[in-house]
Amino acid sequence: MSKIEASSSKALPTIRYLVLTIFFVVALATLLVLTAKLEADGTMGFLAEHKDYIVISEVLVLGILATESGSRFFYGILVLRMPADTAAAMRFIARIIVYGVILAAIVSLLTKNAAAALTAGAFVGMVAGFASQTVIGNAIAGVFIAISRPIHVGDNVTVGGNDGRVLSITLMHTVLDAEDREIMIPSSNIVTSVLIRHKDTQV
């Protein structure tokens, strides 16, 4: 299979997830507008007193569906440009952020208190910050390694007590060939640990 065919086969499911995401977002917006119109016209009947719970159900169900399909689309785009583990980590962080928005909206509807919604949003933001700390740290270290190039593919090195030949260098980690196994070392460890390049290395 050619590279063009491989890219096309990967693009098809990605486009499908994009279409699904747009559909769920449009469906949510339509239902919210319809619910508000029915309430304004006084045609909701006995459901009017449960209007908030109806809106919460709409936001929860369609919000989750849109988030999941959107995160798959996001991952499909990222995995074409970066290693799969990095793309998965970025997708996880994006999902946390969007779920935080959904949680804040639901809390606001339940409590009628904007401060409570902001508190919920701030909490989720803090969780996302902790979750992304390692990812961002490795990404920054990976950029530094790419610029300074302290090691090259084929170098024989020792990093943090691990010996091996450098097989590949990505944004998030470096892979060492240690004869009977491959060792994946996070980029931040490369920057912060003592790095030994052995004299038999050909640069």
N, C-alpha and C positions, 0 to 999 in steps of 0.2 A: 504494500500500500504506500502510495506517495505521500509526501508531507502535506500536499494540498488536500488530498482525500482524507488524511488523518485529521487535519484541522477542521474540515467540513463536518466530519462525523462527530467531532466534539462540539461544534458550534450548534448543531441541530437541537440537542437537549437543552443547551444554554438558552437558545431562543424560545424554546417551549416554556422554560421557567420564567422568562421575562414576560411572555404573553399571559401566563397564569397570574403572575404578580400584578400586572396591570388590571386584569379582570377582577381579582379580589379587591383591589383598591377602589376601582370604579363601583363595584357592587356595594362595598361598605359605604362609600359616599352617597350612593343612590338611596340605600336603605335609611341612612341618617336623615337625609333631606325628606324622604317620604314620611318617616316617623314624625319629624318636626311639623310637616304640613298637616298630617292627620290630627295632631294635637291642636294645632292652631285652628283647624276647621271644626274641632269638637266632634270628630267622627270616630274617635278611638273607643268610645263607649267605656265599658268597665276596665279596659286596658289602660286608660289614661292614668290611673293611680299607680300602675306598674311600669310607667313609661321609662323610668331610669333603668330598671332591670332589663327591659327590652333593649335599650341602647347599649347597656353593658354586654349583653349577650351578643349583639351585633359586632361590637368592637372586639370582644374576646375571640369569637369564632373566626370571623373574617380577618382580624388582625393577626391571629396565629397562622392562618393559611397563607396570608400575604407575606408574613415574615419568613416562613419556611421556604416558600417558593423563591422569594427574593434572595434569601441567603444562598440557595443553590445556584441561582443565576450569578450572584456575586462571586461564589467560589469558582464557577465555570470560567469566569473572566480572569480571575486572579491566577488560576492554575496554569493558564497559558503563558504567564509572564514570570512565575516564580515557583519554587519547589512546592510540592503538594502539602507538606507539613506547615509551611508558612501560610499558604492559602487557607488551610483549615483553621489555623489559629486566628487569622484575620476574620474569617467567617464567624467564628465563635464570639469574638469581641463585638462584631456588628450585630449579631443576634441579641447579645446582652443589652446593647444600647437601645435597640428597637423595642424589646420586651420591657425595658424601663419606661419608655414613652407610653406603651400600652398600660402598664401598671399605674403610672401617674394619672392617666386619663380615667381609669376605673376608680382610683381612690378619690379623685376630684368629684366624680359623679355620686359616689357613695356618701361622701362626707360633706359635699357642698362647700369644701374648704380648700382654697387655692394653696394655702400654706402647707396643708397635709400632702397635696399632690407634689409640691416642690420638694418636700422632705423625702418622699418616696423616690422622686427623680434623682435627688442628690445621693441617696443611698445606692441606687443602681449605678450612678456615675462613679461612685467610689469603688464599687465592686468591679466595674469595667476597668477602672484605673489599675487596680491591683492585678486583674487578670492580664492586662496588656503590658504590665511593667517588664516582665521577662522578654516578651516578644519585641517590644520597642528597644530594650537594651541590646538584644542580639542583633536587631536590624541596624542600629547605630554602629555597633561594633563591626558588623559586616561591611558597612560603607567605609569605615576606617581601614579595614583590612584591604578592601579593593583599591583604596587610594594609596596607602603606604606600601602594600604588597610585601609584608615581612616574610611570607612563605609563597612558594609556587607549587603547582602540580608536579609531582616527581621528587620533591624534597624529602629527605629523610630527617624526621624531627622527633623531638620529645616534648610533649605538652602535658603538664600536670602529671608526670609520671607515666604517661602513655607514649610508647614508641611505635613508629610506623612511617610508611611512605604516604605522602599526600596524594589521595586519589582524586578528590574534587574539592572545590571551595565555592560555597554558595553564600547567599546573604545571611542565612541563619546558622549554618554550621559548616565545619570542615570534616571530611571523611578521611580517616587514616586506614591504610592497609596494614594490619598487624599479623600477617601470615595466616593464622588460623581464624581470623575474624576481622570485621571492619568496625572501627570505632568512630562514632559521630560525636564530635566535640563542638559545643555551642560557641558561636563567634565571640561572645563576651568572655569565655574562658581563654580563648586565644589571646585576647587583648590584656587580660588581667593576670594570667599565669606566666611563669617563667618559660620562655620558648627557647629550645635548644635546636639549632640547625647543625647537623653533623657535617664534618669536613669533607665527606665523600659526596656531598650533594653537588649536583651539576646545575648551575643557575643558567 
